[in-house]
Amino acid sequence: MTPSGEEFTRPCPWLPKVQPEVEELEPALSGPGQQVAEKHELGRLQYSLDYDFQSGQLLVGILQAEGLAALDLGGSSDPYVRVYLLPDKRRRHETKVHRQTLNPHFGETFAFKVPYVELGGRILVMAVYDFDRFSRNDAIGEVRVPMSSVDLGRPVLAWRELQAAPKEEQEKLGDICFSLRYVPTAGKLTVIVLEAKNLKKMDVGGLSDPYVKVHLLQGGKKMRKKKTTIKKNTLNPYYNEAFSFEVPCDLVQKVQVELTVLDYDKLGKNEAIGRVAVGAAVGGAGLRHWADMLANPRRPIAQWHSLRPPDRVRPLPVP
C-alpha cells in the first residue's frame, strides 16, 4: 500500500500500459531497408592510421566525430571513444570525455605495439560511448577496421559511418522492479521497491539475504538514504515498500535515484550484488523511466531494470 492509498500487486500488472516508447530515444535495429537511415542517426567518425616500422607500433588517431546520436534527455551526449585491437580487448585506450556535444573534436593518438607481420590478423575497433556517471555508459556506435584490408605503406586518413555495437556479454546480476511517482505540487518523489528476480547467488548455500538501499543524489553526492527490510534465503525477494523524498520542482531535473541490492551478512560485510540509477542525467533505461515519470505526474510508473555491476564510477569531467 502506498502513502496515497493505492495498492500494488505482484508482479507489476500495469507495466505494459506505462512502458515508455523507446524508438525515439534509441536507434532501432531493423532490416536492410533502413540501414542508411540508422547509420546517419548514429553519426560518423574520422580517424587516422600509421605504422611506425622503427618502433613496431600502430598509431591510431581519433580525430573527430559528427552527427552523433543524442542519448541524453537534453538532446545531446557526452561522447568518448574506446580503442582496442581484437582479439585483445584488455589492452585498450580511451579518449577524454567531451561534454554535451554531438560533434566532438578529439585530436588524440594512441599507440599499439604489434609486430607488422601480426597486424593482418587483428581488427581495430573504435567504439563511441555516451559517458554516464550514474549508470552504465551507453554505446552510440562503433567502427571496425580489419587490418588485413589496410595498406600501411602510407598514412591513412578516413571518415567511417558508425555501426550499431554488439551488446557486451556481462555477468547476470538479476533484475529489479520499482515504481516512480512524482507530485509536482507537493514536491514529493515516491520510490516503491516492488520486487527483484534472478539475483546472483552470494551465499555458500546458493542463496542470498537481499535488501535494497535507495539513495537520493544531487551533484554526485548522496543526500538521503533509505533501505528495505531484509529477505532471507531467496534470489527472488518481494518487498512492496515505499520511500518518499522531498524534491522541489526546480531540483527534479538535477537529482538522481540510485538503488543498490545488497546481500546481508550477519558476521561479515554486506556485499553489493548490483545497482541501477534513474534520473535526467542518466542514459538508457534509467533516463526513459525518469522521463516517463515526469510526463505522468501523480501516477506511479513501474519498470523492470537489469542490475549493473556496483563498481567504480569515473569522475565527471569538468566542462
ABEGO torsion letter per residue (X at the ends): XBAAGBBBBOBGAAAAAABBBAAAABBBBBBAAAAAAAAAAAEBBBBBBBBBAAAGBBBBBBABBBGBBBABAAGBBBBBBBBBBOABAABBBBBBBBBGBABBBAGBBBBBBBBAAAAAABBBBBBBBBBBAABBBBBAEBBBBBAAABBAABBBBBBBBBBBBBBBBBBBAEBBBBBBBBBAAAGBBBBBBABBBGBBBABAAGBBBBBBBBBBBBGGBBABBBBBBBBBGBABBBAGBBBBBBBBAAAAAABBBBBBBBBBBAABBBBBABBBBBEAABBEAAAAAAAAAAABBGBBBBBBBBBBBABBBBBBBBX
